[in-house]
Amino acid sequence: ASPAAVLADALSDIAYRYAFTSKEILKIELSVENMMSFLLEKLTGAALRFETPQQRITDCKLIEVISENYVKICRMECDGKSEAEQAYHRLMLVTDYICGMTDGFARELYREISGIS
């Protein structure tokens, strides 16, 4: 192996052993996983029931949180499509919205929706 490859492997091993497994990093990763799971669960449920007979009042409120641009695109994509295709586009609504979030925005939205001050 080239000297650069050996160095890259050594640095990768050091980063894994000392940076990515520190207790503080693990706590952050666990908290982020919890936050993202919560947001995905809440928003996905609301999106799958979006504009269907099963839609609940809380679903409407959760969809209102999502940027209107994302919602408009979802409506356009769902127009005239089968239920399965509509479900796909509703799920894309949520994934596009969450993927576009900054860390700080996701954290703040999680706090607001979950009732954490």
VENJO-V777751 format. One record per pair of residues at least 4 apart in sequence whose ideal C-beta (glycine too) atoms are under 7 Angstrom apart, sorted by the first residue. I is the first residue (numbers start at 1). GAP is how many residues later the second one is. If there is no record, write none. Layout:
i-><I | I>
gap-><GAP | GAP>
//
This chain:
i-><1 | 1 | 3 | 4 | 5 | 6 | 7 | 8 | 9 | 10 | 11 | 12 | 13 | 14 | 15 | 15 | 16 | 16 | 17 | 18 | 19 | 20 | 21 | 22 | 23 | 24 | 25 | 26 | 27 | 28 | 29 | 30 | 31 | 32 | 33 | 34 | 35 | 35 | 35 | 35 | 36 | 37 | 38 | 38 | 38 | 39 | 39 | 39 | 39 | 39 | 40 | 40 | 40 | 41 | 42 | 42 | 42 | 43 | 43 | 43 | 44 | 44 | 44 | 45 | 46 | 46 | 46 | 46 | 47 | 47 | 47 | 47 | 48 | 48 | 49 | 49 | 49 | 49 | 50 | 50 | 50 | 50 | 51 | 55 | 55 | 57 | 58 | 59 | 60 | 63 | 66 | 66 | 66 | 66 | 67 | 68 | 69 | 70 | 70 | 70 | 70 | 71 | 71 | 72 | 73 | 74 | 74 | 74 | 74 | 75 | 77 | 78 | 78 | 81 | 81 | 82 | 83 | 84 | 85 | 86 | 87 | 88 | 89 | 91 | 92 | 93 | 94 | 95 | 96 | 101 | 101 | 102 | 103 | 104 | 105 | 106 | 107 | 108 | 109 | 110 | 111>
gap-><4 | 5 | 4 | 4 | 4 | 4 | 4 | 4 | 4 | 4 | 4 | 4 | 4 | 4 | 4 | 5 | 4 | 5 | 4 | 4 | 6 | 5 | 5 | 4 | 4 | 4 | 4 | 4 | 4 | 4 | 4 | 4 | 4 | 4 | 4 | 4 | 4 | 71 | 72 | 75 | 4 | 4 | 4 | 72 | 76 | 4 | 59 | 67 | 70 | 71 | 4 | 54 | 58 | 4 | 4 | 20 | 71 | 4 | 19 | 51 | 4 | 47 | 50 | 4 | 4 | 13 | 16 | 17 | 43 | 44 | 46 | 47 | 39 | 42 | 5 | 6 | 7 | 10 | 5 | 9 | 13 | 40 | 4 | 4 | 5 | 4 | 4 | 4 | 4 | 8 | 4 | 5 | 27 | 31 | 30 | 4 | 4 | 4 | 23 | 26 | 27 | 4 | 22 | 4 | 4 | 4 | 15 | 16 | 19 | 4 | 12 | 8 | 11 | 4 | 5 | 4 | 4 | 4 | 4 | 4 | 4 | 4 | 4 | 4 | 4 | 4 | 4 | 4 | 4 | 4 | 5 | 4 | 4 | 4 | 4 | 4 | 4 | 4 | 4 | 4 | 5>
//
